[in-house]
Amino acid sequence: MLTPAIYRTRITHLRRAPVHHYFEHRGYSWYVDVDDLPKLPRWLRPFARFDVRDHFSEIDGPNDTLRQRIDVFLAERDIDLRGGRITALLQARVLGYVFNPISLYWCHDADGTLRHVIAEVHNTYGGRHAYLLPPDSDHPAIVMKKLYVSPFNEVDGHYLVTAPRPDENLDVRISLHRENQPAFVVTMRGNRKRAGIAEILRLQLVAPVAPLMGAIGIRIQGITLWLRRVPVVPRTDSGHVPRTKSRDQERVNQS
């Protein structure tokens, strides 16, 4: 099993259109094995709790786990890992609150070969959508945008996603493209730390209630864009693009 780790992250946001706008913030993410989520001492659990309700779609049955939800997502796309390991980069709940703009999952088969990457995007309205990516980290993956994320971005264009498996360093890059031009670019970089009690307590000092502060920061930036008169895009009830493509067409190709 994977030893849980924490990445202290620096996240940058660069908007190129219709105005130039840049900001960055610091936080942290957990890197875990979904079959062996960290079990913290009872007194420490309020600062790091993993809840299956925060990811993918609910499934029927008494043992609704994150692993089962991912397996169902993959099975719907005719993919069977045969019990292979799934590692994940995600946010834990802190004092009951979670803010997961993106969660990443590296899916291996029973032989340990990386077969797929899943990028699960969440918006601030409670919506989520998971994108299936190929395993090749040498080239950005291309996927059509399907989820309403920002009130200042249409649900159109495509993402280029570079998400290699984390090692000592984390280096993720996602860019939204329209008319072959990057309209919005996000990077997430960080250094790996052992997920021990001392590190978790230290993070409560340097980044207290990090998920809540991240959500507040995003909203402040939204107000800034609104004050700069960036047009607001109305949100549909679902926030998704109408489904006109087959499952096969949803899959990602390398650029």
C-alpha positions in Angstrom: 0.0 0.0 0.0 1.1 3.6 -0.6 2.3 5.6 2.4 0.1 8.7 2.6 1.8 11.9 1.7 1.0 15.6 1.8 2.0 18.1 -0.9 2.3 21.7 0.1 1.1 23.4 -3.1 1.4 26.7 -4.9 -1.5 27.1 -7.2 -1.5 29.8 -9.9 -4.4 31.1 -12.1 -3.9 33.0 -15.2 -6.8 34.4 -17.3 -5.9 35.7 -20.7 -9.3 36.7 -22.0 -11.3 38.8 -22.1 -9.0 40.5 -19.5 -5.6 39.6 -18.2 -5.9 38.5 -14.5 -3.4 36.6 -12.4 -3.4 35.3 -8.8 -1.9 32.6 -6.8 -2.4 31.0 -3.4 -0.9 28.3 -1.3 -2.4 25.2 0.2 -1.9 21.5 0.5 -3.3 18.2 -0.9 -3.2 14.6 0.2 -1.8 11.8 -1.9 -3.4 8.5 -0.8 -4.3 5.0 -1.8 -8.1 4.9 -2.2 -8.1 1.3 -0.7 -6.2 2.5 2.3 -7.3 6.0 3.3 -5.5 7.5 6.2 -6.9 6.6 9.6 -6.0 9.4 12.0 -6.2 9.5 15.8 -9.7 10.5 16.9 -8.5 13.9 18.2 -7.0 14.7 14.9 -9.8 13.6 12.6 -11.5 17.0 12.5 -8.5 18.3 10.6 -8.4 15.6 7.9 -11.5 13.5 7.1 -12.1 11.7 3.9 -15.8 11.4 2.9 -16.9 9.4 -0.1 -19.8 11.8 -0.6 -17.3 14.3 -1.9 -16.4 12.3 -5.0 -18.1 10.8 -8.0 -21.7 9.6 -8.1 -23.5 7.7 -5.3 -24.0 4.0 -6.0 -26.5 1.5 -4.5 -25.4 -0.9 -1.8 -24.4 -1.0 1.8 -20.6 -0.5 1.1 -20.5 2.7 -1.0 -16.8 3.4 -1.0 -14.6 5.7 -3.1 -13.0 2.6 -4.7 -16.4 1.3 -5.7 -17.4 4.6 -7.1 -14.3 4.8 -9.3 -14.7 1.2 -10.4 -18.3 1.9 -11.5 -17.1 5.0 -13.4 -14.5 3.0 -15.2 -16.9 0.0 -15.8 -19.3 2.4 -17.5 -16.5 3.0 -20.0 -15.7 -0.7 -20.4 -12.5 -0.5 -18.2 -11.6 -3.2 -15.6 -8.5 -2.6 -13.5 -8.8 -6.2 -12.1 -8.2 -4.9 -8.6 -5.2 -2.7 -9.5 -4.1 0.1 -7.3 -5.7 3.6 -7.5 -3.8 6.5 -6.0 -5.4 9.9 -5.6 -4.5 13.5 -5.0 -7.4 15.2 -3.3 -8.5 17.5 -0.4 -9.7 16.2 2.9 -12.4 17.8 5.0 -11.1 20.3 7.6 -13.5 21.1 10.4 -16.3 19.6 8.2 -15.5 21.7 5.1 -14.0 20.6 1.8 -13.1 22.5 -1.3 -12.0 20.2 -4.1 -11.6 22.2 -7.4 -9.9 19.2 -8.9 -9.1 15.7 -7.7 -6.8 13.4 -9.7 -6.7 9.6 -9.7 -4.0 7.4 -11.2 -5.5 4.0 -12.1 -3.2 1.0 -12.4 -4.0 -2.6 -13.5 -3.2 -5.7 -11.5 0.4 -5.7 -12.9 1.0 -2.2 -11.6 0.9 -0.6 -15.1 -0.7 2.9 -15.2 -3.7 2.6 -17.5 -5.7 5.7 -17.0 -5.9 9.0 -15.2 -9.1 10.6 -14.0 -9.5 14.3 -13.4 -12.6 15.1 -11.3 -13.5 18.7 -11.5 -15.8 20.4 -8.9 -17.5 23.8 -9.1 -18.6 26.0 -6.2 -22.3 25.1 -6.9 -22.0 21.5 -5.8 -21.5 20.2 -9.4 -18.8 17.7 -10.4 -17.7 16.0 -13.6 -15.0 13.4 -14.1 -12.8 13.3 -17.2 -11.0 10.1 -18.4 -7.4 10.8 -19.5 -4.8 8.6 -21.1 -1.7 7.6 -19.0 1.0 9.3 -21.1 2.4 12.1 -19.1 4.8 13.2 -21.9 2.0 14.8 -23.9 -0.9 16.9 -22.7 -4.3 15.1 -22.8 -7.1 16.8 -24.7 -10.7 16.7 -23.3 -13.7 18.8 -24.2 -15.0 21.0 -21.4 -18.3 19.6 -20.0 -18.9 21.4 -16.7 -19.8 24.9 -15.8 -17.0 25.9 -13.5 -16.7 29.7 -13.5 -19.4 32.3 -14.0 -16.9 34.1 -16.3 -16.3 31.1 -18.7 -18.6 29.5 -21.2 -19.0 25.7 -21.1 -17.1 25.4 -24.4 -13.6 24.9 -25.7 -11.2 22.1 -24.6 -8.7 21.5 -21.8 -5.1 20.4 -22.2 -4.2 18.4 -19.0 -0.7 17.4 -18.0 -0.9 15.3 -14.8 2.1 13.0 -14.3 2.2 10.8 -11.2 3.6 12.7 -8.2 6.9 11.7 -6.8 9.0 14.0 -4.7 7.5 16.9 -6.6 4.0 17.6 -7.9 3.6 19.4 -11.2 0.1 19.6 -12.7 -1.0 22.0 -15.5 -4.4 22.5 -16.9 -5.3 25.1 -19.6 -8.6 25.9 -21.2 -8.3 26.6 -25.0 -10.6 28.4 -27.4 -9.8 29.0 -31.1 -6.4 27.3 -30.4 -5.5 30.0 -27.9 -5.2 29.4 -24.1 -7.9 31.5 -22.4 -7.2 30.2 -18.9 -4.2 28.4 -17.3 -4.0 26.8 -13.9 -0.8 25.2 -12.4 -0.4 23.3 -9.2 3.1 22.5 -8.0 4.3 21.3 -4.6 6.8 19.3 -2.6 6.1 16.0 -0.9 6.0 15.7 2.9 5.4 12.7 5.1 1.8 12.8 6.3 2.7 12.5 10.0 1.0 14.0 13.0 3.6 16.8 13.3 3.1 17.8 9.6 -0.7 17.8 9.9 -0.5 20.0 13.0 2.0 22.3 11.4 -0.3 22.8 8.4 -3.1 24.0 10.8 -0.7 26.8 11.7 0.6 27.8 8.3 -2.7 27.1 6.4 -5.6 27.1 8.9 -8.9 25.8 7.5 -7.2 25.7 4.1 -10.3 24.4 2.1 -12.5 27.3 3.4 -9.8 29.9 2.8 -9.4 28.5 -0.8 -13.1 28.8 -1.4 -13.2 32.4 0.0 -10.2 33.3 -2.2 -11.8 32.1 -5.3 -15.0 34.1 -4.6 -12.9 37.2 -3.9 -11.3 36.8 -7.3 -14.7 36.4 -8.8 -15.8 39.7 -7.3 -12.7 41.3 -8.7 -13.5 40.1 -12.2 -17.1 41.3 -11.8 -15.9 44.8 -10.8 -13.8 44.8 -14.0 -17.0 44.2 -15.9 -16.1 40.8 -17.2 -19.4 39.4 -18.7 -21.2 36.9 -16.5 -22.2 33.6 -18.1 -25.7 32.3 -16.9 -25.6 28.9 -15.3 -27.9 26.1 -16.5 -29.6 23.9 -13.9 -27.1 21.0 -14.3 -24.1 23.1 -15.3 -23.3 20.4 -17.9 -23.1 20.4 -21.7 -26.1 18.6 -23.2 -25.1 15.0 -23.8 -24.9 14.5 -27.6 -21.8 12.3 -27.7 -21.3 8.7 -27.0 -19.1 7.3 -24.2 -16.4 6.5 -26.8 -16.4 10.1 -28.0 -16.0 11.3 -24.4 -12.6 9.6 -24.2 -9.5 11.7 -24.5 -6.9 11.7 -27.2 -3.3 12.8 -26.9 -2.4 16.1 -28.4 
